[in-house]
C-alpha cells in the first residue's frame, strides 16, 4: 500500500471534502481517502498495482480542483 498526501488548495468546506472523498474513494485500488479541510490536503492510501497516482490526480482535477504534489 502506498500513502501520499497532496495539497488541494481550493478545498474550503465539507462539500469539497465529501465530493473528493467520494470520487477518489470510488477508484479501484484506493483503500482509504481523507480530506482535511483546514489544511486543504488529501491523504490517499492506494495499491499501486491497481491504480496510479496520475489517475488519482486526474480524478481530483475532474472534480474541479487543482493538485499540488
Ligand atoms: Cu467547498
PDB file of the backbone (N, CA, C, O) and the ligand in Angstrom, with CONECT records:
HET     CU  A 101       1
ATOM      1  N   UNK A   1       0.852  -1.199   0.000  1.00  0.00           N
ATOM      2  CA  UNK A   1       0.000   0.000   0.000  1.00  0.00           C
ATOM      3  C   UNK A   1       0.884   1.245   0.000  1.00  0.00           C
ATOM      4  O   UNK A   1       1.854   1.340   0.752  1.00  0.00           O
ATOM      5  N   UNK A   2       0.530   2.181  -0.850  1.00  0.00           N
ATOM      6  CA  UNK A   2       1.255   3.441  -0.947  1.00  0.00           C
ATOM      7  C   UNK A   2       0.411   4.547  -0.323  1.00  0.00           C
ATOM      8  O   UNK A   2      -0.802   4.608  -0.528  1.00  0.00           O
ATOM      9  N   UNK A   3       1.064   5.413   0.435  1.00  0.00           N
ATOM     10  CA  UNK A   3       0.347   6.514   1.098  1.00  0.00           C
ATOM     11  C   UNK A   3       0.914   7.832   0.583  1.00  0.00           C
ATOM     12  O   UNK A   3       2.126   8.047   0.622  1.00  0.00           O
ATOM     13  N   UNK A   4       0.049   8.708   0.103  1.00  0.00           N
ATOM     14  CA  UNK A   4       0.505  10.022  -0.321  1.00  0.00           C
ATOM     15  C   UNK A   4      -0.372  11.092   0.308  1.00  0.00           C
ATOM     16  O   UNK A   4      -1.529  10.857   0.658  1.00  0.00           O
ATOM     17  N   UNK A   5       0.216  12.276   0.441  1.00  0.00           N
ATOM     18  CA  UNK A   5      -0.567  13.448   0.821  1.00  0.00           C
ATOM     19  C   UNK A   5      -0.375  14.502  -0.258  1.00  0.00           C
ATOM     20  O   UNK A   5       0.753  14.840  -0.616  1.00  0.00           O
ATOM     21  N   UNK A   6      -1.480  15.015  -0.771  1.00  0.00           N
ATOM     22  CA  UNK A   6      -1.449  16.040  -1.805  1.00  0.00           C
ATOM     23  C   UNK A   6      -2.125  17.302  -1.278  1.00  0.00           C
ATOM     24  O   UNK A   6      -3.052  17.245  -0.470  1.00  0.00           O
ATOM     25  N   UNK A   7      -1.635  18.439  -1.760  1.00  0.00           N
ATOM     26  CA  UNK A   7      -2.281  19.707  -1.448  1.00  0.00           C
ATOM     27  C   UNK A   7      -3.348  19.986  -2.500  1.00  0.00           C
ATOM     28  O   UNK A   7      -3.099  19.886  -3.701  1.00  0.00           O
ATOM     29  N   UNK A   8      -4.521  20.332  -2.034  1.00  0.00           N
ATOM     30  CA  UNK A   8      -5.630  20.683  -2.926  1.00  0.00           C
ATOM     31  C   UNK A   8      -6.142  22.046  -2.458  1.00  0.00           C
ATOM     32  O   UNK A   8      -7.091  22.133  -1.680  1.00  0.00           O
ATOM     33  N   UNK A   9      -5.487  23.121  -2.954  1.00  0.00           N
ATOM     34  CA  UNK A   9      -5.678  24.441  -2.332  1.00  0.00           C
ATOM     35  C   UNK A   9      -7.113  24.962  -2.369  1.00  0.00           C
ATOM     36  O   UNK A   9      -7.502  25.759  -1.516  1.00  0.00           O
ATOM     37  N   UNK A  10      -7.896  24.524  -3.341  1.00  0.00           N
ATOM     38  CA  UNK A  10      -9.251  25.081  -3.443  1.00  0.00           C
ATOM     39  C   UNK A  10     -10.244  24.422  -2.486  1.00  0.00           C
ATOM     40  O   UNK A  10     -11.395  24.851  -2.403  1.00  0.00           O
ATOM     41  N   UNK A  11      -9.820  23.400  -1.773  1.00  0.00           N
ATOM     42  CA  UNK A  11     -10.724  22.777  -0.793  1.00  0.00           C
ATOM     43  C   UNK A  11     -10.994  23.772   0.332  1.00  0.00           C
ATOM     44  O   UNK A  11     -10.063  24.309   0.931  1.00  0.00           O
ATOM     45  N   UNK A  12     -12.252  24.009   0.609  1.00  0.00           N
ATOM     46  CA  UNK A  12     -12.583  25.009   1.623  1.00  0.00           C
ATOM     47  C   UNK A  12     -13.773  24.645   2.491  1.00  0.00           C
ATOM     48  O   UNK A  12     -14.084  25.389   3.421  1.00  0.00           O
ATOM     49  N   UNK A  13     -14.455  23.531   2.231  1.00  0.00           N
ATOM     50  CA  UNK A  13     -15.635  23.232   3.040  1.00  0.00           C
ATOM     51  C   UNK A  13     -15.956  21.742   2.989  1.00  0.00           C
ATOM     52  O   UNK A  13     -15.310  20.975   2.276  1.00  0.00           O
ATOM     53  N   UNK A  14     -16.966  21.351   3.760  1.00  0.00           N
ATOM     54  CA  UNK A  14     -17.315  19.939   3.844  1.00  0.00           C
ATOM     55  C   UNK A  14     -17.876  19.403   2.533  1.00  0.00           C
ATOM     56  O   UNK A  14     -17.815  18.201   2.273  1.00  0.00           O
ATOM     57  N   UNK A  15     -18.419  20.289   1.710  1.00  0.00           N
ATOM     58  CA  UNK A  15     -18.881  19.820   0.403  1.00  0.00           C
ATOM     59  C   UNK A  15     -17.689  19.364  -0.446  1.00  0.00           C
ATOM     60  O   UNK A  15     -17.747  18.317  -1.091  1.00  0.00           O
ATOM     61  N   UNK A  16     -16.621  20.147  -0.442  1.00  0.00           N
ATOM     62  CA  UNK A  16     -15.401  19.747  -1.148  1.00  0.00           C
ATOM     63  C   UNK A  16     -14.914  18.404  -0.609  1.00  0.00           C
ATOM     64  O   UNK A  16     -14.564  17.504  -1.373  1.00  0.00           O
ATOM     65  N   UNK A  17     -14.898  18.286   0.704  1.00  0.00           N
ATOM     66  CA  UNK A  17     -14.429  17.052   1.338  1.00  0.00           C
ATOM     67  C   UNK A  17     -15.244  15.854   0.866  1.00  0.00           C
ATOM     68  O   UNK A  17     -14.678  14.836   0.467  1.00  0.00           O
ATOM     69  N   UNK A  18     -16.565  15.968   0.908  1.00  0.00           N
ATOM     70  CA  UNK A  18     -17.365  14.791   0.570  1.00  0.00           C
ATOM     71  C   UNK A  18     -17.304  14.486  -0.918  1.00  0.00           C
ATOM     72  O   UNK A  18     -17.311  13.316  -1.302  1.00  0.00           O
ATOM     73  N   UNK A  19     -17.245  15.514  -1.773  1.00  0.00           N
ATOM     74  CA  UNK A  19     -17.204  15.188  -3.202  1.00  0.00           C
ATOM     75  C   UNK A  19     -15.859  14.577  -3.582  1.00  0.00           C
ATOM     76  O   UNK A  19     -15.810  13.654  -4.394  1.00  0.00           O
ATOM     77  N   UNK A  20     -14.770  15.079  -3.007  1.00  0.00           N
ATOM     78  CA  UNK A  20     -13.459  14.494  -3.323  1.00  0.00           C
ATOM     79  C   UNK A  20     -13.304  13.104  -2.726  1.00  0.00           C
ATOM     80  O   UNK A  20     -12.807  12.192  -3.386  1.00  0.00           O
ATOM     81  N   UNK A  21     -13.725  12.942  -1.492  1.00  0.00           N
ATOM     82  CA  UNK A  21     -13.603  11.610  -0.883  1.00  0.00           C
ATOM     83  C   UNK A  21     -14.458  10.600  -1.644  1.00  0.00           C
ATOM     84  O   UNK A  21     -14.062   9.445  -1.805  1.00  0.00           O
ATOM     85  N   UNK A  22     -15.616  11.027  -2.107  1.00  0.00           N
ATOM     86  CA  UNK A  22     -16.471  10.121  -2.868  1.00  0.00           C
ATOM     87  C   UNK A  22     -15.854   9.736  -4.196  1.00  0.00           C
ATOM     88  O   UNK A  22     -15.852   8.563  -4.571  1.00  0.00           O
ATOM     89  N   UNK A  23     -15.328  10.724  -4.911  1.00  0.00           N
ATOM     90  CA  UNK A  23     -14.789  10.468  -6.244  1.00  0.00           C
ATOM     91  C   UNK A  23     -13.513   9.632  -6.176  1.00  0.00           C
ATOM     92  O   UNK A  23     -13.368   8.649  -6.901  1.00  0.00           O
ATOM     93  N   UNK A  24     -12.591  10.028  -5.302  1.00  0.00           N
ATOM     94  CA  UNK A  24     -11.323   9.287  -5.208  1.00  0.00           C
ATOM     95  C   UNK A  24     -11.565   7.914  -4.588  1.00  0.00           C
ATOM     96  O   UNK A  24     -10.961   6.925  -5.002  1.00  0.00           O
ATOM     97  N   UNK A  25     -12.443   7.858  -3.602  1.00  0.00           N
ATOM     98  CA  UNK A  25     -12.731   6.587  -2.943  1.00  0.00           C
ATOM     99  C   UNK A  25     -13.383   5.572  -3.870  1.00  0.00           C
ATOM    100  O   UNK A  25     -13.329   4.369  -3.613  1.00  0.00           O
ATOM    101  N   UNK A  26     -14.003   6.053  -4.953  1.00  0.00           N
ATOM    102  CA  UNK A  26     -14.666   5.149  -5.892  1.00  0.00           C
ATOM    103  C   UNK A  26     -13.688   4.473  -6.851  1.00  0.00           C
ATOM    104  O   UNK A  26     -14.057   3.529  -7.550  1.00  0.00           O
ATOM    105  N   UNK A  27     -12.435   4.954  -6.886  1.00  0.00           N
ATOM    106  CA  UNK A  27     -11.456   4.355  -7.791  1.00  0.00           C
ATOM    107  C   UNK A  27     -11.060   2.968  -7.309  1.00  0.00           C
ATOM    108  O   UNK A  27     -10.824   2.759  -6.119  1.00  0.00           O
ATOM    109  N   UNK A  28     -10.988   2.032  -8.230  1.00  0.00           N
ATOM    110  CA  UNK A  28     -10.474   0.701  -7.909  1.00  0.00           C
ATOM    111  C   UNK A  28      -9.035   0.823  -7.427  1.00  0.00           C
ATOM    112  O   UNK A  28      -8.224   1.487  -8.073  1.00  0.00           O
ATOM    113  N   UNK A  29      -8.714   0.205  -6.325  1.00  0.00           N
ATOM    114  CA  UNK A  29      -7.347   0.219  -5.821  1.00  0.00           C
ATOM    115  C   UNK A  29      -7.102   1.248  -4.744  1.00  0.00           C
ATOM    116  O   UNK A  29      -6.062   1.217  -4.085  1.00  0.00           O
ATOM    117  N   UNK A  30      -8.056   2.177  -4.546  1.00  0.00           N
ATOM    118  CA  UNK A  30      -7.918   3.147  -3.460  1.00  0.00           C
ATOM    119  C   UNK A  30      -8.454   2.514  -2.184  1.00  0.00           C
ATOM    120  O   UNK A  30      -9.597   2.058  -2.134  1.00  0.00           O
ATOM    121  N   UNK A  31      -7.613   2.492  -1.156  1.00  0.00           N
ATOM    122  CA  UNK A  31      -8.001   1.863   0.100  1.00  0.00           C
ATOM    123  C   UNK A  31      -8.685   2.868   1.009  1.00  0.00           C
ATOM    124  O   UNK A  31      -9.840   2.678   1.391  1.00  0.00           O
ATOM    125  N   UNK A  32      -7.974   3.944   1.360  1.00  0.00           N
ATOM    126  CA  UNK A  32      -8.586   4.966   2.199  1.00  0.00           C
ATOM    127  C   UNK A  32      -8.295   6.335   1.612  1.00  0.00           C
ATOM    128  O   UNK A  32      -7.272   6.539   0.959  1.00  0.00           O
ATOM    129  N   UNK A  33      -9.198   7.264   1.849  1.00  0.00           N
ATOM    130  CA  UNK A  33      -9.012   8.639   1.406  1.00  0.00           C
ATOM    131  C   UNK A  33      -9.613   9.548   2.458  1.00  0.00           C
ATOM    132  O   UNK A  33     -10.738   9.343   2.916  1.00  0.00           O
ATOM    133  N   UNK A  34      -8.832  10.571   2.838  1.00  0.00           N
ATOM    134  CA  UNK A  34      -9.334  11.521   3.819  1.00  0.00           C
ATOM    135  C   UNK A  34      -8.892  12.924   3.445  1.00  0.00           C
ATOM    136  O   UNK A  34      -7.704  13.198   3.272  1.00  0.00           O
ATOM    137  N   UNK A  35      -9.874  13.804   3.324  1.00  0.00           N
ATOM    138  CA  UNK A  35      -9.612  15.222   3.079  1.00  0.00           C
ATOM    139  C   UNK A  35      -9.635  15.949   4.415  1.00  0.00           C
ATOM    140  O   UNK A  35     -10.556  15.774   5.212  1.00  0.00           O
ATOM    141  N   UNK A  36      -8.616  16.765   4.654  1.00  0.00           N
ATOM    142  CA  UNK A  36      -8.584  17.636   5.831  1.00  0.00           C
ATOM    143  C   UNK A  36      -8.830  19.065   5.354  1.00  0.00           C
ATOM    144  O   UNK A  36      -7.956  19.694   4.756  1.00  0.00           O
ATOM    145  N   UNK A  37     -10.034  19.566   5.629  1.00  0.00           N
ATOM    146  CA  UNK A  37     -10.441  20.864   5.084  1.00  0.00           C
ATOM    147  C   UNK A  37      -9.542  21.980   5.601  1.00  0.00           C
ATOM    148  O   UNK A  37      -9.155  22.863   4.834  1.00  0.00           O
ATOM    149  N   UNK A  38      -9.202  21.956   6.890  1.00  0.00           N
ATOM    150  CA  UNK A  38      -8.433  23.052   7.482  1.00  0.00           C
ATOM    151  C   UNK A  38      -7.060  23.196   6.832  1.00  0.00           C
ATOM    152  O   UNK A  38      -6.529  24.303   6.741  1.00  0.00           O
ATOM    153  N   UNK A  39      -6.483  22.086   6.380  1.00  0.00           N
ATOM    154  CA  UNK A  39      -5.153  22.106   5.767  1.00  0.00           C
ATOM    155  C   UNK A  39      -5.199  22.072   4.249  1.00  0.00           C
ATOM    156  O   UNK A  39      -4.167  22.226   3.595  1.00  0.00           O
ATOM    157  N   UNK A  40      -6.393  21.870   3.675  1.00  0.00           N
ATOM    158  CA  UNK A  40      -6.545  21.700   2.224  1.00  0.00           C
ATOM    159  C   UNK A  40      -5.647  20.582   1.703  1.00  0.00           C
ATOM    160  O   UNK A  40      -4.935  20.741   0.712  1.00  0.00           O
ATOM    161  N   UNK A  41      -5.700  19.451   2.397  1.00  0.00           N
ATOM    162  CA  UNK A  41      -4.911  18.297   1.980  1.00  0.00           C
ATOM    163  C   UNK A  41      -5.822  17.095   1.772  1.00  0.00           C
ATOM    164  O   UNK A  41      -6.928  17.014   2.306  1.00  0.00           O
ATOM    165  N   UNK A  42      -5.304  16.164   0.970  1.00  0.00           N
ATOM    166  CA  UNK A  42      -5.975  14.880   0.803  1.00  0.00           C
ATOM    167  C   UNK A  42      -4.938  13.788   1.009  1.00  0.00           C
ATOM    168  O   UNK A  42      -3.880  13.787   0.380  1.00  0.00           O
ATOM    169  N   UNK A  43      -5.255  12.873   1.889  1.00  0.00           N
ATOM    170  CA  UNK A  43      -4.400  11.718   2.159  1.00  0.00           C
ATOM    171  C   UNK A  43      -5.037  10.510   1.494  1.00  0.00           C
ATOM    172  O   UNK A  43      -6.209  10.208   1.719  1.00  0.00           O
ATOM    173  N   UNK A  44      -4.257   9.826   0.677  1.00  0.00           N
ATOM    174  CA  UNK A  44      -4.780   8.681  -0.049  1.00  0.00           C
ATOM    175  C   UNK A  44      -3.854   7.486   0.170  1.00  0.00           C
ATOM    176  O   UNK A  44      -2.637   7.593   0.019  1.00  0.00           O
ATOM    177  N   UNK A  45      -4.443   6.355   0.525  1.00  0.00           N
ATOM    178  CA  UNK A  45      -3.714   5.092   0.569  1.00  0.00           C
ATOM    179  C   UNK A  45      -4.238   4.232  -0.570  1.00  0.00           C
ATOM    180  O   UNK A  45      -5.443   4.013  -0.692  1.00  0.00           O
ATOM    181  N   UNK A  46      -3.321   3.745  -1.405  1.00  0.00           N
ATOM    182  CA  UNK A  46      -3.770   3.025  -2.591  1.00  0.00           C
ATOM    183  C   UNK A  46      -2.783   1.927  -2.966  1.00  0.00           C
ATOM    184  O   UNK A  46      -1.625   1.929  -2.548  1.00  0.00           O
ATOM    185  N   UNK A  47      -3.281   0.989  -3.770  1.00  0.00           N
ATOM    186  CA  UNK A  47      -2.483  -0.132  -4.258  1.00  0.00           C
ATOM    187  C   UNK A  47      -1.951   0.235  -5.636  1.00  0.00           C
ATOM    188  O   UNK A  47      -2.708   0.335  -6.601  1.00  0.00           O
ATOM    189  N   UNK A  48      -0.640   0.433  -5.714  1.00  0.00           N
ATOM    190  CA  UNK A  48      -0.047   0.879  -6.975  1.00  0.00           C
ATOM    191  C   UNK A  48      -0.214  -0.128  -8.111  1.00  0.00           C
ATOM    192  O   UNK A  48      -0.092   0.227  -9.284  1.00  0.00           O
ATOM    193  N   UNK A  49      -0.490  -1.371  -7.766  1.00  0.00           N
ATOM    194  CA  UNK A  49      -0.748  -2.357  -8.811  1.00  0.00           C
ATOM    195  C   UNK A  49      -2.104  -2.178  -9.471  1.00  0.00           C
ATOM    196  O   UNK A  49      -2.342  -2.702 -10.559  1.00  0.00           O
ATOM    197  N   UNK A  50      -2.991  -1.443  -8.819  1.00  0.00           N
ATOM    198  CA  UNK A  50      -4.362  -1.287  -9.319  1.00  0.00           C
ATOM    199  C   UNK A  50      -4.652   0.109  -9.843  1.00  0.00           C
ATOM    200  O   UNK A  50      -5.445   0.271 -10.770  1.00  0.00           O
ATOM    201  N   UNK A  51      -4.021   1.113  -9.261  1.00  0.00           N
ATOM    202  CA  UNK A  51      -4.334   2.487  -9.651  1.00  0.00           C
ATOM    203  C   UNK A  51      -3.079   3.331  -9.494  1.00  0.00           C
ATOM    204  O   UNK A  51      -2.325   3.165  -8.536  1.00  0.00           O
ATOM    205  N   UNK A  52      -2.861   4.236 -10.440  1.00  0.00           N
ATOM    206  CA  UNK A  52      -1.676   5.080 -10.397  1.00  0.00           C
ATOM    207  C   UNK A  52      -1.974   6.431  -9.772  1.00  0.00           C
ATOM    208  O   UNK A  52      -3.121   6.874  -9.697  1.00  0.00           O
ATOM    209  N   UNK A  53      -0.907   7.065  -9.328  1.00  0.00           N
ATOM    210  CA  UNK A  53      -1.063   8.404  -8.755  1.00  0.00           C
ATOM    211  C   UNK A  53      -1.639   9.373  -9.786  1.00  0.00           C
ATOM    212  O   UNK A  53      -2.419  10.260  -9.440  1.00  0.00           O
ATOM    213  N   UNK A  54      -1.255   9.204 -11.048  1.00  0.00           N
ATOM    214  CA  UNK A  54      -1.786  10.088 -12.089  1.00  0.00           C
ATOM    215  C   UNK A  54      -3.310   9.995 -12.179  1.00  0.00           C
ATOM    216  O   UNK A  54      -3.991  11.005 -12.355  1.00  0.00           O
ATOM    217  N   UNK A  55      -3.834   8.780 -12.057  1.00  0.00           N
ATOM    218  CA  UNK A  55      -5.291   8.603 -12.134  1.00  0.00           C
ATOM    219  C   UNK A  55      -5.975   9.280 -10.952  1.00  0.00           C
ATOM    220  O   UNK A  55      -7.065   9.838 -11.089  1.00  0.00           O
ATOM    221  N   UNK A  56      -5.331   9.228  -9.797  1.00  0.00           N
ATOM    222  CA  UNK A  56      -5.892   9.883  -8.613  1.00  0.00           C
ATOM    223  C   UNK A  56      -5.898  11.397  -8.815  1.00  0.00           C
ATOM    224  O   UNK A  56      -6.889  12.067  -8.524  1.00  0.00           O
ATOM    225  N   UNK A  57      -4.784  11.927  -9.314  1.00  0.00           N
ATOM    226  CA  UNK A  57      -4.714  13.378  -9.566  1.00  0.00           C
ATOM    227  C   UNK A  57      -5.747  13.798 -10.606  1.00  0.00           C
ATOM    228  O   UNK A  57      -6.409  14.823 -10.448  1.00  0.00           O
ATOM    229  N   UNK A  58      -5.883  13.014 -11.658  1.00  0.00           N
ATOM    230  CA  UNK A  58      -6.853  13.341 -12.701  1.00  0.00           C
ATOM    231  C   UNK A  58      -8.274  13.356 -12.142  1.00  0.00           C
ATOM    232  O   UNK A  58      -9.083  14.210 -12.503  1.00  0.00           O
ATOM    233  N   UNK A  59      -8.565  12.410 -11.266  1.00  0.00           N
ATOM    234  CA  UNK A  59      -9.893  12.351 -10.659  1.00  0.00           C
ATOM    235  C   UNK A  59     -10.161  13.601  -9.827  1.00  0.00           C
ATOM    236  O   UNK A  59     -11.259  14.155  -9.861  1.00  0.00           O
ATOM    237  N   UNK A  60      -9.161  14.035  -9.089  1.00  0.00           N
ATOM    238  CA  UNK A  60      -9.310  15.257  -8.288  1.00  0.00           C
ATOM    239  C   UNK A  60      -9.538  16.453  -9.216  1.00  0.00           C
ATOM    240  O   UNK A  60     -10.413  17.284  -8.972  1.00  0.00           O
ATOM    241  N   UNK A  61      -8.739  16.526 -10.283  1.00  0.00           N
ATOM    242  CA  UNK A  61      -8.870  17.653 -11.218  1.00  0.00           C
ATOM    243  C   UNK A  61     -10.220  17.633 -11.916  1.00  0.00           C
ATOM    244  O   UNK A  61     -10.794  18.687 -12.190  1.00  0.00           O
ATOM    245  N   UNK A  62     -10.732  16.440 -12.205  1.00  0.00           N
ATOM    246  CA  UNK A  62     -12.039  16.340 -12.856  1.00  0.00           C
ATOM    247  C   UNK A  62     -13.173  16.815 -11.942  1.00  0.00           C
ATOM    248  O   UNK A  62     -14.262  17.137 -12.418  1.00  0.00           O
ATOM    249  N   UNK A  63     -12.920  16.856 -10.649  1.00  0.00           N
ATOM    250  CA  UNK A  63     -13.892  17.408  -9.714  1.00  0.00           C
ATOM    251  C   UNK A  63     -13.805  18.933  -9.642  1.00  0.00           C
ATOM    252  O   UNK A  63     -14.609  19.576  -8.968  1.00  0.00           O
ATOM    253  N   UNK A  64     -12.830  19.503 -10.338  1.00  0.00           N
ATOM    254  CA  UNK A  64     -12.706  20.956 -10.391  1.00  0.00           C
ATOM    255  C   UNK A  64     -11.649  21.544  -9.480  1.00  0.00           C
ATOM    256  O   UNK A  64     -11.642  22.751  -9.235  1.00  0.00           O
ATOM    257  N   UNK A  65     -10.752  20.705  -8.972  1.00  0.00           N
ATOM    258  CA  UNK A  65      -9.721  21.179  -8.053  1.00  0.00           C
ATOM    259  C   UNK A  65      -8.348  21.013  -8.671  1.00  0.00           C
ATOM    260  O   UNK A  65      -8.112  20.063  -9.417  1.00  0.00           O
ATOM    261  N   UNK A  66      -7.442  21.927  -8.368  1.00  0.00           N
ATOM    262  CA  UNK A  66      -6.065  21.727  -8.802  1.00  0.00           C
ATOM    263  C   UNK A  66      -5.299  21.003  -7.696  1.00  0.00           C
ATOM    264  O   UNK A  66      -5.653  21.079  -6.519  1.00  0.00           O
ATOM    265  N   UNK A  67      -4.250  20.303  -8.099  1.00  0.00           N
ATOM    266  CA  UNK A  67      -3.462  19.478  -7.201  1.00  0.00           C
ATOM    267  C   UNK A  67      -2.038  19.986  -7.185  1.00  0.00           C
ATOM    268  O   UNK A  67      -1.448  20.226  -8.239  1.00  0.00           O
ATOM    269  N   UNK A  68      -1.480  20.151  -5.992  1.00  0.00           N
ATOM    270  CA  UNK A  68      -0.074  20.470  -5.834  1.00  0.00           C
ATOM    271  C   UNK A  68       0.561  19.267  -5.148  1.00  0.00           C
ATOM    272  O   UNK A  68       0.230  18.957  -4.004  1.00  0.00           O
ATOM    273  N   UNK A  69       1.461  18.598  -5.836  1.00  0.00           N
ATOM    274  CA  UNK A  69       2.025  17.344  -5.315  1.00  0.00           C
ATOM    275  C   UNK A  69       2.824  17.586  -4.048  1.00  0.00           C
ATOM    276  O   UNK A  69       3.370  16.644  -3.473  1.00  0.00           O
TER     277      UNK A  69
HETATM  278 CU    CU A 101     -16.202  23.546  -0.633  1.00  0.00          CU
END
